[in-house]
Amino acid sequence: MYKYLLILPVFAILSSCCQNCKKTNSVALLNNDSLKTVLIDQDKKFCDLSLKSGFNRARMENVAESAIESGEGSMPLEGKKAIGDFNATHPDSSFTLQWQPFKAEIAASGDLGYTFGGWTLKTKTKAGHDTALFGNYITIWKKQADGTWKYVYDGGNDTPKPVTE
């Protein structure tokens, strides 16, 4: 009889632990979905600022100190300073870059994630004709100590036609 009295509280504790695990997993899933929305919104704000104020300004407001950017046919830019130095010698007045995030994923830790989508670059040919180039991108974002999201990696490639979801 005494054995059962000892076993009963153990089962009760284990049962409550399992129910707490289910609640924790549900909260984590809800939090993960809301963080995906936050990340998509951050990427959209980045694009909106690019259209309003130029890509270079938008880039500098969204880049983390230790970010890496890969570029077509060049070595990656490493760090916010290198990206700023590149901006200084490559003005953004001759093009408009617009993008649309299609997907976001968040790490279980809630402080790292990525967005993926398609971009369109509008510019002029050497002959002065309007033209558009297309591609896809992936941006890896990291939550900063102040709670903001900054990108730590940005890269992509050209595609022959617009990328859609």
C-alpha positions in Angstrom: 0.0 0.0 0.0 2.8 2.4 0.9 4.4 1.8 -2.5 1.3 3.1 -4.2 1.3 6.2 -2.1 4.8 6.9 -3.2 4.2 6.1 -6.9 1.0 8.3 -7.1 2.8 11.6 -6.6 5.5 10.7 -9.0 2.9 10.0 -11.7 1.1 13.3 -10.9 4.4 15.2 -11.3 5.3 13.5 -14.5 1.8 14.1 -15.9 2.0 17.8 -15.1 5.4 18.1 -16.7 4.1 16.5 -19.9 1.2 19.0 -20.0 3.6 21.9 -19.4 5.7 20.6 -22.3 2.7 20.6 -24.6 1.9 24.2 -23.5 5.5 25.3 -24.0 5.6 23.7 -27.5 2.3 25.5 -28.5 3.7 28.8 -27.2 7.0 28.2 -29.1 5.1 27.5 -32.3 3.0 30.7 -31.9 6.1 32.7 -31.1 7.9 31.2 -34.1 5.0 32.2 -36.4 4.9 35.7 -35.0 8.7 36.1 -35.4 8.4 35.0 -39.0 5.9 37.8 -39.5 8.3 40.3 -37.8 11.1 39.2 -40.1 9.0 39.5 -43.2 7.9 42.9 -42.1 11.5 44.0 -41.4 12.5 42.9 -44.9 9.6 44.8 -46.4 10.5 47.9 -44.4 14.1 47.5 -45.7 12.8 47.5 -49.3 10.4 50.4 -48.7 13.3 52.5 -47.4 15.4 51.5 -50.4 12.7 52.8 -52.7 12.2 56.0 -50.7 15.7 56.9 -49.8 18.0 54.8 -52.0 19.5 51.3 -51.5 22.7 52.5 -50.0 21.0 54.3 -47.1 18.6 51.5 -46.5 21.5 49.0 -46.5 23.4 51.0 -43.9 20.3 51.2 -41.6 19.8 47.4 -41.7 23.3 46.0 -41.7 24.9 44.4 -38.7 28.4 45.4 -37.8 29.8 41.9 -38.7 27.7 41.4 -41.9 28.9 39.7 -45.0 27.5 40.5 -48.5 28.3 38.3 -51.5 28.3 39.9 -54.9 28.3 38.7 -58.4 31.9 38.3 -59.7 33.6 39.8 -56.7 34.9 38.9 -53.3 32.4 39.3 -50.4 32.2 42.5 -48.5 33.0 41.8 -44.8 31.7 44.2 -42.1 29.6 47.3 -42.0 32.6 49.5 -42.6 33.5 47.7 -45.8 29.9 47.9 -47.0 29.8 51.6 -46.3 33.1 52.1 -48.1 31.7 50.3 -51.1 28.6 52.5 -51.0 30.8 55.6 -51.1 32.3 54.6 -54.4 29.1 53.1 -55.9 26.3 55.6 -55.8 22.7 54.2 -56.1 21.3 57.0 -58.2 21.4 55.0 -61.5 19.1 52.2 -60.4 16.1 51.2 -58.3 16.2 47.9 -56.4 13.0 46.4 -55.2 12.4 43.0 -53.7 9.6 40.9 -52.2 10.2 38.3 -49.4 8.3 35.1 -50.0 9.4 33.1 -47.0 10.9 33.4 -43.6 12.2 30.9 -41.1 13.3 31.4 -37.5 15.8 29.4 -35.5 14.4 27.7 -32.3 16.4 30.2 -30.3 14.3 33.1 -31.7 17.3 35.3 -32.5 18.3 34.2 -35.9 16.4 33.8 -39.1 16.3 34.2 -42.9 14.1 35.7 -45.6 14.0 34.5 -49.1 12.5 36.2 -52.1 12.8 37.7 -55.5 14.2 41.1 -56.7 14.0 43.4 -59.6 16.7 46.0 -60.5 15.5 48.8 -62.8 18.2 50.7 -64.6 19.1 52.0 -68.0 21.3 50.4 -70.7 24.4 52.2 -72.0 22.2 53.4 -74.9 19.8 55.0 -72.3 16.9 52.5 -72.6 15.0 51.3 -69.6 15.8 47.8 -68.6 15.1 45.4 -65.7 17.2 42.6 -64.3 15.8 39.9 -62.0 17.0 37.5 -59.3 16.4 35.8 -56.0 18.0 36.5 -52.7 18.5 35.2 -49.2 19.1 37.5 -46.2 20.1 36.1 -42.8 18.9 38.3 -40.0 20.1 38.4 -36.4 18.3 39.9 -33.5 20.5 42.6 -31.9 20.9 43.3 -28.2 18.5 46.3 -28.5 15.8 44.0 -29.9 16.1 45.2 -33.6 16.8 42.8 -36.5 19.9 43.5 -38.6 21.1 41.4 -41.5 24.3 39.4 -41.0 24.4 38.0 -44.6 22.9 39.1 -47.8 23.4 37.5 -51.2 21.6 36.2 -54.2 21.9 35.7 -57.9 20.4 36.7 -61.3 17.6 34.8 -62.9 16.4 35.0 -66.5 12.9 36.1 -65.5 11.1 37.4 -62.4 11.1 35.1 -59.4 7.6 34.4 -58.0 6.4 32.5 -55.0 
